[in-house]
């Protein structure tokens, strides 16, 4: 309904049913009878286009017509032009409202073929995405051999090149038209795959050499921003196509990291501590670690000073242990920062072990962000 073609349209009834899924659209300008239902000509999820001319001389038949569409669980009716609107009486519209059956008026005389073509584009996108999402999930989570993963990948696109990289993106489309345009843009990219699943999109880019693929992924990120508003992007490393499962998993983890840290993009980094902690953030051990860290400091600090000391450690870690930078950020004297850091060292019993101390506070600070603990 947000498509420009339907700008002048008006929902006459059944507005609560506008979220119904459309499985099929066709013209229905003939009288409706039980014979059509028995032959499965009408089915659940159908949407029909009509000008209502078939009721010009038999207006009473409109009741049976709409009752049949409602009982068959059709998704709605497009009425083109308002010439015959008088056959839709108030009680008919009220019945459609009660049954959440949308009747949409398109006042202009738009060709049926144009309406069908527009709706079918949305249907084809949804169907293709649903199928390909299941295939991607099977590659990632299914108990399948490497050779089977390749078969699934080729079933989505048989033209995948030697090297591939996955970009997983989260964000809202600039418009419904942008969603359609992006889908059809990638259908034309013969060596790539695009799959949309709910609020996330997966781009699998491929090329014959790594340098070209890296360049193409940079171009893709620019292209994505033309269609998606404020996208958050996670990039996998470049892999041989046989390692498609690894690339998909890396892109997913990189996206999770970017979202957690409020960044617009993140490359998968196997040496990232934050990325590693993301895999355990929901465990009891992670929560116990952070609570033990805070409890140890609490025993050495007053209630009033606890929050200040925890904030100091956040700044100290953020500035890689630079006392001067932390002092500037907190508007404190450098000696105050040193005093608080040493107080935490003492609380943790790590006065003589700098490596363990820095390791512990860095993990604790990162865990606080991940488990969403308040200071």
N, C-alpha and C positions, 0 to 999 in steps of 0.2 A: 504493500500500500504506500510505501515511501518512494517508490519508483516514480520518476517524473511523468510517466504515462498516466498515472492515476492522481495527478495533482488536483484535478477538478472533481474527483469522485466523492461520493457521499455515502456513508454507511446508513442505510435506511432502517436496519434492524439487526439484532444479534451481535452487537459490538463485543460482547464478552466471549464470542466464539472466534475472534480474529486470530487467535493463537493456534487454531487447528492446522494440522499438517495437510498440505495438498499433495496428493499422490498422482493425480491425473486431472487434466483440464480438456474439456471438449465442448462442442456446440450442442445445445439441446433446444431446438425450436419446433419440436414435434410434440403432440399430446403425449402425456405420460400414462402408462397403464401397467397392470401387474405383469403382463407378458414381458415387458422390458426388464423388470427386476428378475424374473425367473431365468432369463437368458444372461444374467450377469452383465447386462449393458450398463446398469447403474451399480456402483459399489462404494464401499466406505472410502472416504478421502477424496472423492470426486468433487470437482468444481465445474459448474456449467456456465456457459454464456448464452444469453437469450435476449431477444427484443420484446418478448411477450406477445408477439403478433398472433400466435396460435390460440390466444384467448380472446381475440377481438370479438368473436360472435358467440363464444361459449365461456363467459367469464366465470361461471361457477366451477369449471374444471380446475381452476387455479388452486383450489383447496386440496384436491386429491394430488395434484402435481407436487405441491410443496410438502404435503404430509408424507408422500413417498420418499422425497429427498431427505427429509428429517429422519424418518424411520430407518432408512438405509445408511444413516450416519455419513451422508455427504458433507463436505466441508464448507460449501457455500454456493452462492449464485451471483454472477455478474449480470446486471441488467444494463444493456447498452441503449442509450437515448431514453428520454423521459416521455415519449409519445404515448406509451401504454400504462403509465404509472397508476392510472385510475383503477386498474384491476387489483392492485394491492391495497385492499381495504385496511382499516385500522385494526380490525380483529386478526387479520392475517399477519400483519406486522407484529402485533402483540404476541401471537403464537410463536413467531420466529424468535422474538426476544426471549420468551420463556424457555425455548429450546436451544438457545445460544447458536442459532443458525444465521450466519451473516448473509444479508442481501445488500449488495453494493451497487449503487447507481453510477454509471459512467455516462454523464449527460451528453458528451460529444459523440458523434457518430464515428467512433474509432473502428477500423476494420477488425473483424474477429481474429484474422490471422496474426495481426500485430500483437493482440492481447495474448493469444495462445503462445506465440513465439517468446514473448517476454516472460511469462509464467514458467514455460518449459525450461528456460535457462536456469531459473532458480531451482526447479525440481532436479535437473540434471546435476547441478552443483552439489546439492544435498545428497543425492544418491551416490555420486562418485566419492564424495568426502567420507560418507559413512562406510563404504566398502574399503577405501584405502586406509582409513583410521584403524579398522580391524586388522588389516594386513600389517600396518606399522606396529600395532600392539603385539601381534604374534611374533614379529621379529624381535621385539624388545623383551617380551615376557614369556613367550611360548617355549616349550621344551623341544626345540627343533635343532637339527644339525646345521652346520655352517652352509652346506650345499643347499639345504632347504631354504635358508634365509636368502640366499642368492636367487633362488627360484621365485620367492615371494617378491623380492625387489624387482626382478625382471617382469613379473606379472603386472606391476604398477607402471613401469616404464622399461621396455626392452633395450633402450638406447643409452643406458648409463655407461659412462666412460670409466677409465682405469682408476682414477682417484676421486674421492668424494669428501664433502664437508657438509655438516648439518648445522642449520641455524634454527633455533626454536624461539618463537616470538610470542609475546603476550601484549595485548592492547586492543582498543576498539577501532574499528574501521572509521575513516573519515565520513563515510556514507555507505548506504546499502549498494549504491552503484559502484563504489570503490571496491567493495567485496567481490562483486561480479567481474569487474575489470581485472582485478588481480588474478582471479582464478583463470580467466581466459588468456591473460598474458603468459602465465606459466604453462598453459596447455601448448602454447606455441614454442616454448623453450624445450626442444626435443631431447636435451640431455639432462633435464632437471625434473624434480618432483616437488609438487606443492600439495600439502594436505592441511585442511582446516578442521580443527576439533574444538567446538565451543569457542572459548575466548583465546585459544592458542593456535598458532600456525607453525607448521614444520616445513622447512625448505631443505631439500636435499639437492645440492649442487654437485655437478660432476664435470671433469675435464681430463684430458690425456696427460697433463703434467701439473705438478704442484704449484708452480709459479703462476700459471694461467688461472688455476682454480682460486688461488689467493686473491688475485686481481678481480676475478668475477664475484667473489664473495664480498669484496669491498663495494663493488657496483650494486650488488643485491641489497646491501644494507641501506644504501641511498634510495634505491627503488622502493623498498619497504616503507620508508618514511613518507613517501608520496601517497600511500594508501592507508597507512595505519597511524592513528594519532598517538603521539608520545609512546612509541613502542619500547618494550624492554626486550633485549635480545641476548641469547646465550649461544656461543659458538663452540663447536667441537674442534678438535685438532683435525688435520687432514689425514685421511686413511686410504688404504687400498679398499676398493669397493667390497671385498670379502669381509671386511670388518665393519659392516654397516651397523651391527648391533652396538658396538663400542661407540661409534660416532653419535648414534641416537641418544645413548645414555649420557654421554659427555655433554651434549647440547642441553639436555634436560637439567643436569646438575649445574651447569653454568648459568642457565636461566634462573634457577632457584637462588643461586648466590647473588645474582644481579638484583633480584627482587628483594632479598633480605637486606642488602646493603643500599637500597634505593639508588642503584646505578642504572644508566640507560643500556649498558651492554657489558658483557663479561666473556672473556675467552676462557675455556677450560684450562686450568692450571693444576697439574698433578702434585705440585709442591705447595698448594694453597692449604694452609691450616684451616681457614674458615670453611673451605669446600669440604674438607675432611670432617669437620665438626658437624656440618649439615646432616651427615648420615646418621649421627647419634643424638641429635638435639632432642628427640622425643623420648629418649631412654631415661630410666630412673637414675642411671649412673651420672648422666649429664646434669640433672637437677641436683643430685647429691653433691657433686663436685662444686657447683656454684654456691650452694647453701653452706658447705663446709668452709669455703673461702670467706664468705661474708661473716659467718659465725666467729671465725678465728679473729677477724679484724674487730668485730663488735666487742670482744672481751678486752681489747686494748684501747678502745675509743669510747668516748661518751656518746650517748644517743644523739646529741646535737652535732657532734663532729663526724659521725659515721657516714652520712651522705656526702659531706665535703671530701672525706678521705677517698671514698669510692669514686667520686667524680675526678679527683686528682689522678687516681690510677688509670681511669679511662683516658684522660688527656696525656698522661705519661706514656701509655702504650701507643696511642694514636700518633705521637711524635717520636716514636722509636727510641724512647728512653732519654730524650733531650730535655734536660731540666729547664733550660732557658726558654725553649719554645712552649713548654707546658705552663711555665710561670706567666708568660705573655698572654696566653689564651685565657688563663684563669684570673688574670689581673692580680697576681700574688707575687711576693718576693721569691727569688729563686731558692733561698734558704728554707722558706716555708715548704716548698715542694720537696726539697731534699729531706726535710724533717718528716713529712708525711710518708714518703716512700720508705724511709728507714723504719718508721713505725710499723708499716705493713710487713717489711722483712722480718722484724722481730716477732710480730703476731703470727707469722707463718713458720717461725723457727728456721729461717733460711738466711740468717745473717752471714754465714760463711759459704753460701752456695749461690752465687750470682746466676749461674746457668739455670738451675732449678727454679729460682725465684722469677726470673724473666719468663721462663716457660710457663709457670703456673699463672702469673698475673695476665699474660697474653691470652691464654686459653680461657681464663675466667671472664675477662672483658668481652671476648668474642662470644662466649656462651651466653652472657647476659643479653646480647642483641638477639641471638637465635631463639632463646627460650622466652624472650619478651618479659624479662623481669624488670620491675621498676627500681630505680635507685632510691 
